[in-house]
Amino acid sequence: MLKTRIMYIEHKEDLTGNARIGRVTFSKTGKSIHFDGKTFQTLNGSGFKENYFDVETGDYYWISGCKKDGGDRLYGERKPIYIDEDTREEYWIEIRNLPNQVDKKVINGN
């Protein structure tokens, strides 16, 4: 069975991009990540504002573990972060320790 983990995934269209909290699956070697039908490979330390790229499109991404304080965006922007439905409860209870937020589907949403 492959290892999975809830992680922060941001498409680096510019300095900031669309972001989600979702469950990724790691390859057996740990050098690639699978999420939402995409395969991401590490940049091996060559990225500054990104650390993975989509092997099909070449688009850059920032993928990291979720922070307990919710400060996942690199520059702390107040842009929305969408939480995948299949990870929402675990994210709010296990990672953020905020069970009263379990119905919240967007961080920094209007």
Secondary structure, DSSP 8 states (H G I E B T S, - for coil): ---EEEEEEEE-SSSS--EEEEEEEE-SSSSEEEETTEEEEE-TT--SS--EEETTT--EEEEEE--TTS--STT-----EEE-TTTHHHIIIIIS--GGGTT--EES--
